[in-house]
Amino acid sequence: MTATLSNLVASPTAHGAVRDRLSRLVGDPAPAGSEAPAANVFAAGCASRVVLDHVTSKWGVLVIVALSETSLRWGELRRGIEGISEKMLAQTLRTLEADGLVHRDAQPTIPPRVDYSLTARGHELAVHLLPLVRWVGANAGDIVGGR
C-alpha cells in the first residue's frame, strides 16, 4: 500500500519529525548554570516567544542598538530614534527593563535625571542584533526597492 502525500503530511510521525528537526535547528544548550532544558522557540507555549516579541519588535531592536555603546537619557533616545512616539519609547523601555535587558538609573536631582543602559544580558543580545541591523541597513534599498 502506497502512502499519499496528504497522509504523510498529516501523520503524527511526520509532524514529530518536523518538530524534532526544527528543535535541533535552534537547539542551543541551556544557559550556563541553568537546570532547565533549552527553550524550543517553535513550541506554541514556549516563554521564548514572549522574549522574541520584545527583542525583535522594531522599537525593541532600535532601543537595544542605540544603547549598545553608551547609556542615554530618555530625551536622547527620543531624539535619536526618529519616529518613535513618547508612549512607545516609554513602553519599550519598561518592557526591556522588566525583561532584564535595560537598566534604568534614576538620579534624585532637580530636575530628575534618568539614564538608560544595557545590562550584561542586554549587551550580550546587542552583539547578536548589531550584525542583523547592519545587514538590514545594507540590503533594505534592494529589498524594498525591488517591490
C-alpha positions as CSV (number, residue, x, y, z in Angstrom):
1,M,0.0,0.0,0.0
2,T,1.4,3.4,-1.0
3,A,1.0,6.4,1.3
4,T,-0.2,9.5,-0.3
5,L,1.4,12.9,0.3
6,S,-1.5,14.1,2.3
7,N,-1.3,11.1,4.6
8,L,2.4,11.7,5.2
9,V,1.9,15.3,6.0
10,A,-1.0,14.7,8.3
11,S,0.6,11.8,10.2
12,P,1.8,12.3,13.7
13,T,5.1,10.8,12.8
14,A,5.7,13.4,10.1
15,H,4.7,16.2,12.5
16,G,7.0,14.8,15.1
17,A,9.9,14.6,12.6
18,V,9.4,18.2,11.6
19,R,9.2,19.4,15.2
20,D,12.4,17.4,16.0
21,R,14.2,18.9,13.0
22,L,13.2,22.5,13.9
23,S,14.0,22.0,17.5
24,R,17.5,20.8,16.6
25,L,17.9,23.8,14.3
26,V,17.8,26.2,17.3
27,G,18.7,23.7,20.0
28,D,21.3,25.8,21.7
29,P,22.2,24.5,25.1
30,A,20.6,25.9,28.1
31,P,22.4,28.9,29.7
32,A,25.3,28.0,31.9
33,G,24.2,27.1,35.5
34,S,20.6,26.5,34.3
35,E,18.9,23.3,35.3
36,A,16.2,23.9,32.7
37,P,16.4,22.4,29.2
38,A,17.0,24.7,26.2
39,A,13.9,26.6,25.1
40,N,12.1,25.3,22.0
41,V,11.1,28.5,20.2
42,F,8.9,26.6,17.8
43,A,6.6,25.3,20.6
44,A,3.4,27.4,21.0
45,G,3.6,27.8,24.7
46,C,7.4,28.4,25.0
47,A,8.3,31.5,27.0
48,S,10.9,32.3,24.4
49,R,8.0,33.6,22.2
50,V,7.4,36.4,24.6
51,V,11.1,37.4,24.7
52,L,11.3,37.2,20.8
53,D,8.3,39.5,20.6
54,H,10.0,42.0,22.9
55,V,13.5,42.0,21.5
56,T,12.6,41.7,17.8
57,S,10.0,44.4,17.7
58,K,11.1,47.4,15.6
59,W,11.4,49.7,18.6
60,G,12.9,47.0,20.9
61,V,15.7,46.4,18.4
62,L,16.4,50.1,17.9
63,V,16.5,50.8,21.6
64,I,18.9,48.0,22.3
65,V,21.1,49.0,19.4
66,A,21.0,52.7,20.5
67,L,22.2,51.7,24.0
68,S,24.8,49.2,22.8
69,E,27.8,51.6,23.2
70,T,26.7,54.0,25.9
71,S,24.0,55.0,28.3
72,L,21.5,57.6,27.1
73,R,18.9,59.8,28.7
74,W,15.2,59.4,27.7
75,G,15.3,62.6,25.6
76,E,18.5,61.5,23.8
77,L,16.8,58.2,22.9
78,R,13.6,60.0,21.8
79,R,15.7,62.3,19.5
80,G,18.0,59.6,18.3
81,I,15.3,57.1,17.3
82,E,13.3,59.0,14.7
83,G,9.6,58.2,14.5
84,I,9.2,56.6,18.0
85,S,6.4,58.2,20.0
86,E,6.8,59.1,23.6
87,K,4.3,56.4,24.5
88,M,6.1,53.7,22.5
89,L,9.5,54.7,23.9
90,A,8.3,54.6,27.5
91,Q,6.5,51.3,26.9
92,T,9.5,49.7,25.2
93,L,11.9,50.8,27.9
94,R,9.6,49.5,30.6
95,T,9.3,46.1,28.8
96,L,13.0,45.8,28.2
97,E,13.7,46.8,31.8
98,A,11.3,44.2,33.1
99,D,13.0,41.6,30.9
100,G,16.3,42.4,32.5
101,L,17.9,43.8,29.3
102,V,17.8,47.6,30.2
103,H,18.9,49.2,33.4
104,R,17.1,52.4,34.5
105,D,19.2,54.7,36.7
106,A,17.1,57.5,38.3
107,Q,19.2,60.2,40.0
108,P,17.5,62.1,42.8
109,T,18.3,65.5,41.4
110,I,16.2,68.5,40.4
111,P,15.3,68.2,37.6
112,P,15.3,64.4,37.8
113,R,17.9,62.7,35.7
114,V,17.2,59.2,34.3
115,D,19.8,57.3,32.4
116,Y,19.2,54.0,30.5
117,S,21.9,51.5,29.8
118,L,22.1,47.8,28.8
119,T,22.6,45.2,31.4
120,A,25.1,42.4,30.8
121,R,22.4,40.3,29.2
122,G,21.4,43.3,27.1
123,H,24.9,43.7,25.9
124,E,25.1,40.0,25.0
125,L,21.9,40.4,23.0
126,A,23.2,43.6,21.3
127,V,26.3,41.7,20.0
128,H,23.8,39.5,18.0
129,L,21.5,42.3,16.9
130,L,24.1,44.7,15.6
131,P,25.1,42.4,12.6
132,L,21.4,41.9,11.8
133,V,20.7,45.6,11.8
134,R,23.8,46.3,9.7
135,W,22.7,43.6,7.2
136,V,19.2,45.1,7.1
137,G,20.6,48.6,6.5
138,A,22.9,47.4,3.7
139,N,20.1,45.4,2.0
140,A,17.0,47.4,2.6
141,G,17.2,49.5,-0.5
142,D,17.4,46.5,-2.8
143,I,14.7,44.6,-0.9
144,V,12.2,47.4,-0.6
145,G,13.2,49.0,-4.0
146,G,12.7,45.7,-5.7
147,R,9.0,45.6,-5.0
